[in-house]
Amino acid sequence: MRGSKMVGCAIVVALAATACGGSGGDSESKGESGGGFSMNIAEPKRLIPQSTTESGGSQVLSGLFTPLVDFDAKNQPVLAAAESIESPDNKVWTIKLKDATWHDGKPVTAKDYVGAWNWGAYGPNVADGNYFFETIQGYDEMNPVDPDGEEGPKKAAEPTAKELSGLKAIDDKTIEVTLKAPFAGYKSVLGYTVFYPMPESALADIKAYEEAPIGQGPFQMDGKWNHDKFVKVKAYEDYKLGDKPKVNSVEFRIFQDQNTAYNDLLANNLDIVDQIPTEVMGTAPGELGDRFKTSLASTFQFVAFPTYDKKYSDPRVRKAISMAIDRDEIIKVVFQDSQSSARSFVSPVVGGYREDTCGEACKFDPAAAKKLLAEAGGITGNKINIGHNADGGHDQWVSATCDQLKKNLGLECVSQAVPKFAELLTQVENKKFSGMFRMGWIMDYPSMENYLGPLYSTNGSSNYYGYSNKDFDRLLQEGREAKTDAEAIAKWQEAEDVLAKDMPVVPLRFGKNVFGHSTNVKNVEMNLFNQVELTKVEKS
């Protein structure tokens, strides 16, 4: 897949800062035959596969790499870089690779996958995707913790191993993965970005590699990552793992203002905008005509509570805030009905989704919300804030949410912007942001488990809010070990019911792709992972 994980943009919301780059056009984006195209992204946090867990970086890497598996129209895994993926017991998996070459011409081998995964799994490397290697034998030795009290925080301890004992290169084309426990859905997991390989040279100097990643995908880097301005890639002539690009190059232009990006689109100075700003939703269909596009997405938008903060430690406080938010009104007024209200913790696009799983806690009821908040003893200082990234277009809806909380709960609420999404992630990851904060999720692979494990398990990769519940963790693992999809979903639904009681986050919206393109390109598609399908785009 082209895993996306945390998404920086609101999806169809106007960005609210100044442009960081890419306001002008060049010959490639003007559309001569066989040329290239340009599209907008946010500044990536990382460009290392095992550490790229946000949407901007994932979009770039989706061109530079080919995953082991991709997904068909029914969200079933189909082989991509893998020749076969088999397991007799769902615990020991054998992966055979297709012939492929790195962008420098060297052959891709099983050792390249093993080396990259070990780098991601090794705790001291602090890879953002480290969590996804947790199911493999030997992970605990690479990520030991010293417990600080029964319910207190856990601190990293010195690893006793640098390699996963359950990961082996059997020969140049064969990888053997031994999991801690059976996981029937593991083939789908292998489609995620963190399971891309890296060449041996990357591990020798990871910082240098990140500035110009070498991959085995349909595009290769064209120069180095020009931070806060652009990333340029060009078609890789010797690509063997799938359809070759229909253009020669792509320029990912980094914007902090989606309105600027949209204006560049109208002027044909930018070829693709992956989120249409809210302010122009009324005029964009007329301005773009058949170049105004929509498609299904897996996006889930929510506001998270720092559950480790006493101010938000009582579930009644969290539920009261949720009940005081009129989701439908904000979607109608701010998003102009381009999204749908979320009253569940998983997206409708995956098996096991149920409507209204958070029940009364997600029902708009100001009177009940105010009563529940009073029963919980109120909010310290009667003040709250909601953090968001300024380069993601969130201020409008966050301000509207604050207005509702002021009106319905009598709280003083402030919309607090952090300049970049990467910076917001860093702050909340290190518990340096004080207050509630918005987050967005795009599935990494099509499974209910992917909406639960990374976001809410005790050691979840994107559990930035300190939530921990032993029953939830147990049910999550029991679902992974289930022998059938139906049994797995039943366990994961029980786990979701635990979330409904604890409310570590406030589910707000399920999104869809609302995007547009210039007259210079055609066949522009966006997939469930909120990514432009780069190899399908053609010049007009």
VOGU-3710 file (C-alpha; in Angstrom, 3 decimals, decimal comma):
1> mrgskmvgca> 0,000/0,000/0,000  0,972/3,583/0,252  0,443/3,964/3,986  -0,532/7,369/5,222  -1,317/7,150/8,860  -1,583/10,582/10,530  -3,034/13,097/8,106  -2,175/16,768/8,433  -4,957/18,314/6,418  -8,574/18,659/7,384
11> ivvalaatac> -9,653/17,286/4,005  -11,564/19,974/2,181  -10,650/22,733/4,591  -8,845/25,963/3,807  -5,287/26,280/5,034  -4,676/29,330/7,142  -1,080/30,470/6,876  1,237/31,924/4,257  2,544/29,834/1,424  5,877/28,182/2,034
21> ggsggdsesk> 6,691/27,631/-1,600  5,555/26,563/-5,026  3,536/29,567/-6,094  4,936/29,683/-9,588  4,872/27,297/-12,524  7,644/25,822/-14,627  7,908/24,217/-18,041  7,227/20,730/-16,672  3,881/21,690/-15,208  2,867/23,692/-18,286
31> gesgggfsmn> 2,125/20,489/-20,120  4,355/19,701/-23,071  4,005/16,101/-24,263  5,817/13,567/-22,106  6,525/16,198/-19,499  5,601/16,164/-15,848  3,084/17,526/-13,412  3,070/19,279/-10,054  0,963/18,737/-6,949  0,772/20,153/-3,443
41> iaepkrlipq> 1,887/18,457/-0,218  2,652/19,541/3,339  6,268/19,490/4,486  7,049/15,845/5,317  8,198/14,997/8,817  10,518/12,252/7,538  11,408/10,558/4,254  12,633/7,281/5,751  10,078/4,502/5,136  10,159/3,161/8,689
51> sttesggsqv> 9,639/6,692/10,044  7,199/8,122/7,496  3,799/7,899/9,101  2,138/11,108/7,907  0,409/11,961/4,668  2,896/14,359/3,031  5,874/12,057/3,300  3,817/8,985/2,436  2,661/10,588/-0,816  6,271/11,127/-1,875
61> lsglftplvd> 7,355/7,617/-0,863  4,413/6,100/-2,747  6,232/7,136/-5,908  9,716/6,120/-4,792  8,775/2,637/-3,561  6,576/-0,325/-4,431  4,991/-2,174/-1,486  5,036/-5,922/-1,020  1,262/-5,917/-1,544  -1,265/-3,454/-2,876
71> fdaknqpvla> -5,051/-3,659/-2,580  -7,838/-4,328/-5,052  -11,267/-2,719/-5,267  -12,527/-5,008/-2,494  -9,623/-4,058/-0,179  -8,068/-7,481/-0,605  -4,240/-7,680/-0,760  -2,726/-8,334/-4,182  0,940/-9,053/-4,793  3,121/-6,142/-5,874
81> aaesiespdn> 6,854/-6,369/-5,022  6,246/-9,842/-3,595  6,093/-12,914/-5,810  4,281/-14,814/-3,056  3,376/-14,481/0,631  2,393/-17,703/2,364  1,960/-19,127/5,850  0,807/-22,583/6,991  -0,172/-21,363/10,468  -0,484/-17,538/10,269
91> kvwtiklkda> 2,598/-17,309/12,479  5,553/-18,153/10,239  5,322/-16,224/6,968  7,463/-16,787/3,887  7,802/-13,870/1,482  9,361/-14,400/-1,944  10,424/-11,304/-3,871  10,085/-10,419/-7,529  13,187/-9,321/-9,406  13,754/-5,613/-8,918
101> twhdgkpvta> 16,547/-3,064/-8,899  17,262/-0,044/-6,770  17,341/3,323/-8,490  21,132/3,073/-8,502  20,907/-0,134/-10,543  21,821/-2,615/-7,802  19,552/-5,630/-7,223  17,019/-5,537/-4,400  17,547/-8,472/-2,028  15,880/-9,977/0,995
111> kdyvgawnwg> 18,684/-8,546/3,134  17,556/-5,053/2,123  14,151/-5,704/3,660  15,610/-7,354/6,766  18,069/-4,508/7,326  15,387/-1,827/6,923  12,916/-3,581/9,225  15,563/-4,150/11,882  16,444/-0,461/11,708  12,786/0,446/12,235
121> aygpnvadgn> 12,337/-2,059/15,060  15,442/-1,010/17,014  14,180/1,202/19,840  17,088/3,703/19,994  16,447/4,686/16,366  13,084/6,110/17,495  11,391/5,289/14,195  7,824/6,591/14,059  6,736/3,251/12,589  8,494/1,166/15,241
131> yffetiqgyd> 5,170/-0,106/16,617  4,378/-2,059/13,438  7,242/-4,464/14,084  5,888/-5,302/17,550  4,202/-8,489/16,318  7,530/-10,022/15,205  9,560/-12,258/17,539  12,500/-10,444/19,083  10,845/-7,010/19,176  10,687/-6,945/22,982
141> emnpvdpdge> 14,450/-7,465/23,263  14,967/-4,487/20,966  12,458/-2,328/22,861  12,616/-3,265/26,563  11,007/-1,013/29,153  11,513/-0,448/32,861  8,081/-0,084/34,509  7,800/2,887/36,847  5,028/1,746/39,142  1,995/-0,412/38,394
151> egpkkaaept> 0,091/2,269/36,510  2,837/4,819/36,008  4,847/5,632/32,887  7,283/3,176/31,398  10,775/4,182/30,383  12,949/2,732/27,658  15,657/0,371/28,829  18,857/-0,720/27,100  18,096/-3,173/24,263  19,619/-6,626/24,520
161> akelsglkai> 19,414/-7,226/20,754  19,833/-5,213/17,563  18,026/-7,583/15,230  14,623/-9,257/15,235  15,065/-12,946/16,019  11,930/-13,668/14,001  13,241/-12,039/10,816  15,591/-13,841/8,434  16,819/-13,596/4,861  16,749/-17,226/3,752
171> ddktievtlk> 18,322/-16,360/0,399  18,493/-13,332/-1,900  14,788/-13,558/-2,747  13,228/-15,103/0,375  12,286/-13,531/3,716  10,995/-15,534/6,668  8,992/-13,719/9,321  8,065/-15,421/12,597  5,424/-13,611/14,620  4,953/-13,781/18,384
181> apfagyksvl> 1,462/-15,121/17,806  -0,663/-16,022/14,775  -2,095/-13,050/12,849  -4,385/-14,061/10,001  -4,430/-10,554/8,517  -0,667/-10,108/8,401  -0,501/-10,175/4,611  -2,459/-6,905/4,513  -0,216/-5,349/7,157  2,760/-5,884/4,838
191> gytvfypmpe> 1,322/-3,308/2,447  2,203/-0,469/4,793  4,971/2,067/4,166  7,152/0,907/7,068  7,637/-2,444/5,337  9,383/-0,877/2,337  13,034/-1,938/2,001  16,096/0,301/2,158  19,442/-0,307/0,449  22,497/-1,154/2,517
201> saladikaye> 23,930/2,302/1,819  21,001/3,898/3,642  21,863/2,207/6,906  25,456/3,401/6,611  24,339/7,066/6,656  20,621/7,392/7,346  20,667/11,206/7,528  22,233/11,546/4,103  19,872/8,928/2,695  16,807/10,796/3,911
211> eapigqgpfq> 17,698/13,849/1,842  17,586/11,800/-1,370  16,022/8,357/-0,718  16,880/5,528/-3,097  13,887/3,281/-3,724  12,694/0,550/-6,094  9,484/2,248/-7,204  8,276/3,844/-10,444  9,919/7,212/-9,693  13,376/8,144/-8,443
221> mdgkwnhdkf> 14,632/11,275/-6,748  15,662/14,160/-9,001  18,021/16,019/-6,706  17,657/16,390/-2,956  14,639/17,199/-0,780  14,443/21,002/-0,753  12,870/21,488/2,649  9,764/23,686/2,857  9,883/24,163/-0,922  9,685/20,989/-3,018
231> vkvkayedyk> 10,640/17,396/-3,677  11,260/16,476/-7,304  11,148/12,956/-8,746  11,535/11,540/-12,241  10,427/8,319/-13,902  12,702/5,321/-13,276  13,406/3,771/-16,675  14,229/0,280/-15,380  11,160/-0,102/-13,183  9,976/-3,746/-13,181
241> lgdkpkvnsv> 7,330/-4,103/-10,481  4,240/-2,590/-12,052  2,884/-0,048/-14,494  5,409/2,571/-15,510  4,543/6,264/-15,125  2,837/8,016/-17,998  4,825/11,205/-17,288  8,524/11,942/-16,983  8,465/13,739/-13,640  6,507/14,945/-10,627
251> efrifqdqnt> 7,168/17,999/-8,507  5,729/17,854/-4,994  5,388/21,497/-3,996  5,216/22,251/-0,316  2,489/24,689/0,736  1,316/26,055/4,052  -1,716/27,717/2,474  -4,169/25,653/0,459  -5,865/28,806/-0,836  -2,593/29,772/-2,521
261> ayndllannl> -2,354/26,274/-3,951  -5,909/26,513/-5,275  -5,245/29,882/-6,920  -2,179/28,387/-8,579  -4,379/25,553/-9,800  -6,841/27,974/-11,386  -3,934/29,704/-13,119  -2,611/26,362/-14,400  0,586/26,940/-12,414  -0,135/23,900/-10,234
271> divdqiptev> -1,585/20,717/-11,683  -3,188/18,911/-8,741  -4,647/20,089/-5,428  -5,525/17,177/-3,178  -7,900/19,129/-0,922  -10,243/21,832/-2,171  -10,417/24,736/0,340  -13,714/25,125/2,167  -14,010/28,801/1,260  -14,257/27,943/-2,440
281> mgtapgelgd> -16,429/24,849/-2,169  -19,373/26,844/-3,448  -17,538/28,119/-6,536  -14,999/25,348/-7,227  -17,397/23,055/-9,156  -18,199/25,891/-11,527  -14,600/27,075/-11,788  -13,173/23,625/-12,401  -16,063/21,911/-14,172  -15,267/18,252/-14,767
291> rfktslastf> -11,871/18,828/-13,161  -13,592/19,018/-9,764  -13,353/15,474/-8,383  -14,549/13,449/-5,415  -13,817/9,895/-4,330  -14,154/7,636/-1,324  -11,526/7,991/1,415  -10,688/6,283/4,698  -10,123/9,502/6,658  -11,157/9,747/10,291
301> qfvafptydk> -10,903/13,136/12,024  -11,006/13,502/15,800  -9,958/15,579/18,790  -7,737/13,846/21,337  -7,474/14,341/25,079  -4,156/14,213/26,935  -5,491/11,532/29,267  -2,340/11,806/31,397  -3,417/15,362/32,335  -5,636/15,437/35,450
311> kysdprvrka> -7,758/18,067/33,734  -8,980/15,453/31,250  -8,445/12,223/33,199  -12,137/11,737/34,064  -14,081/10,022/31,230  -17,141/12,050/32,228  -15,301/15,263/31,308  -14,341/13,807/27,949  -17,879/12,582/27,262  -19,366/15,943/28,253
321> ismaidrdei> -17,157/17,747/25,745  -18,151/15,262/23,042  -21,866/15,682/23,800  -21,555/19,470/23,585  -20,331/19,371/19,968  -22,900/19,554/17,177  -21,061/17,590/14,499  -23,843/17,877/11,934  -23,960/21,666/12,210  -20,221/22,098/11,715
331> ikvvfqdsqs> -20,244/19,759/8,728  -23,127/21,703/7,186  -21,775/25,202/7,821  -18,000/24,754/7,665  -17,581/21,721/5,426  -20,678/22,349/3,295  -21,741/18,699/3,635  -18,536/17,405/2,061  -17,920/15,096/5,043  -20,083/12,952/7,299
341> sarsfvspvv> -20,423/12,888/11,070  -18,420/10,253/12,933  -20,002/8,545/15,915  -17,765/5,491/15,745  -14,023/4,896/16,068  -13,467/3,082/12,763  -14,247/4,100/9,200  -17,227/2,814/7,195  -14,801/1,605/4,500  -13,550/-1,359/6,577
351> ggyredtcge> -15,260/-4,577/7,601  -16,678/-4,503/11,116  -17,827/-0,876/11,040  -20,948/-0,154/13,082  -22,882/3,092/13,286  -23,062/5,064/16,537  -20,743/2,872/18,572  -20,078/5,689/21,046  -23,812/5,999/21,710  -24,950/8,769/24,052
361> ackfdpaaak> -21,410/10,164/24,269  -21,598/11,226/20,621  -25,185/12,444/20,707  -25,506/16,229/20,671  -27,206/17,027/23,968  -26,060/20,331/25,550  -28,197/19,957/28,669  -26,950/16,454/29,421  -23,388/17,520/28,629  -23,529/20,422/31,079
371> kllaeaggit> -24,993/18,184/33,791  -22,346/15,506/33,256  -19,528/18,067/33,377  -20,880/19,406/36,670  -21,047/15,878/38,111  -17,378/15,423/37,199  -16,432/18,609/39,049  -16,013/20,786/35,971  -12,825/21,849/34,230  -9,957/23,363/36,190
381> gnkinighna> -9,920/27,087/35,521  -12,913/26,706/33,215  -10,463/27,013/30,300  -9,600/24,632/27,478  -7,696/24,862/24,223  -7,660/22,793/21,043  -4,355/22,559/19,213  -4,055/22,127/15,469  -1,495/22,524/12,712  -1,690/25,787/10,786
391> dgghdqwvsa> -0,585/24,118/7,541  -3,589/21,802/7,588  -6,567/24,131/7,348  -8,119/23,491/10,732  -8,626/26,879/12,339  -12,098/27,396/10,893  -13,624/24,185/12,247  -11,629/24,246/15,482  -12,859/27,796/16,131  -16,421/26,698/15,376
401> tcdqlkknlg> -15,988/23,805/17,832  -14,686/26,194/20,487  -17,677/28,460/19,915  -20,009/25,528/20,580  -18,147/24,564/23,759  -18,325/28,154/24,977  -22,049/28,265/24,314  -23,001/24,794/25,508  -20,640/24,273/28,434  -19,740/27,842/29,401
411> lecvsqavpk> -16,044/27,109/28,896  -13,416/29,522/27,688  -12,044/27,753/24,620  -9,156/28,825/22,382  -8,040/27,550/18,989  -4,263/27,181/19,248  -2,237/26,821/16,061  1,163/25,151/15,692  2,874/26,162/12,406  3,442/22,700/10,894
421> faelltqven> 1,861/19,270/11,247  5,286/17,675/11,739  5,901/20,097/14,602  2,526/19,349/16,202  3,235/15,613/16,048  6,613/16,147/17,681  5,109/18,257/20,457  2,315/15,862/21,333  4,617/12,855/21,027  6,939/14,401/23,615
431> kkfsgmfrmg> 4,000/15,637/25,745  5,092/19,234/25,247  1,702/20,440/24,055  -0,703/21,384/26,808  -4,350/20,770/25,998  -6,612/18,948/23,574  -5,433/18,562/19,977  -6,875/17,560/16,627  -5,703/14,486/14,803  -6,606/12,738/11,589
441> wimdypsmen> -6,100/9,153/10,499  -5,958/7,449/7,131  -5,825/3,681/7,192  -2,431/2,114/6,631  -4,038/-1,132/5,510  -7,748/-2,005/5,153  -8,556/-3,527/8,520  -10,594/-2,529/11,539  -7,499/-3,387/13,591  -5,585/-0,539/11,945
451> ylgplystng> -8,016/2,024/13,381  -7,603/0,542/16,863  -4,087/-0,740/17,498  -1,897/2,202/16,439  -4,239/4,804/17,933  -5,329/3,307/21,265  -3,189/0,345/22,340  -0,855/1,074/25,246  2,209/1,072/22,990  0,430/2,272/19,855
461> ssnyygysnk> 2,590/4,169/17,390  0,143/7,075/17,217  -1,257/6,946/20,744  -0,144/10,489/21,514  -2,654/10,889/24,327  -1,389/8,331/26,843  -4,481/6,132/26,753  -4,071/2,663/28,247  -6,630/-0,025/29,014  -5,620/-3,654/29,627
471> dfdrllqegr> -8,976/-5,011/28,472  -8,670/-3,097/25,217  -5,136/-4,404/24,629  -6,249/-7,970/25,363  -9,200/-7,832/22,982  -7,071/-6,287/20,265  -4,566/-9,129/20,486  -7,280/-11,792/20,659  -8,662/-10,389/17,422  -5,257/-10,634/15,766
481> eaktdaeaia> -4,961/-14,263/16,815  -8,486/-15,211/15,686  -8,681/-17,927/13,044  -11,359/-16,264/10,897  -12,170/-12,718/9,843  -15,558/-12,928/11,558  -14,000/-13,978/14,858  -11,392/-11,218/14,586  -13,994/-8,544/13,893  -16,089/-9,685/16,869
491> kwqeaedvla> -13,119/-9,179/19,196  -12,232/-5,823/17,682  -15,808/-4,657/18,058  -15,599/-5,529/21,749  -12,413/-3,468/21,901  -14,217/-0,556/20,256  -16,921/-0,817/22,922  -14,198/-0,246/25,545  -13,266/2,983/23,763  -16,893/4,099/23,902
501> kdmpvvplrf> -16,773/3,834/27,696  -13,426/5,597/28,085  -13,671/8,191/25,249  -9,947/8,941/24,895  -10,825/10,927/21,766  -13,889/12,647/20,329  -14,861/11,140/16,949  -15,901/14,000/14,671  -15,902/13,289/10,941  -15,400/10,743/8,208
511> gknvfghstn> -13,990/12,408/5,132  -13,786/11,867/1,426  -11,357/13,040/-1,206  -12,440/16,348/-2,753  -9,745/17,431/-5,171  -9,095/19,135/-8,476  -6,639/19,355/-11,342  -5,503/21,765/-14,018  -6,158/21,586/-17,759  -2,619/20,234/-18,184
521> vknvemnlfn> -3,384/16,744/-16,860  -6,025/14,033/-17,009  -6,815/10,653/-15,398  -6,236/12,079/-11,925  -7,422/9,661/-9,229  -7,146/9,592/-5,444  -7,392/6,347/-3,526  -8,759/5,338/-0,128  -5,408/6,247/1,412  -5,875/9,914/0,446
531> qveltkveks> -3,125/9,704/-2,144  -2,919/10,659/-5,793  -2,271/7,587/-7,952  0,915/8,951/-9,476  1,443/6,392/-12,226  -2,051/6,921/-13,651  -1,776/10,674/-14,266  -1,348/11,694/-17,904  -0,658/14,937/-19,693  -3,640/16,412/-21,496
//
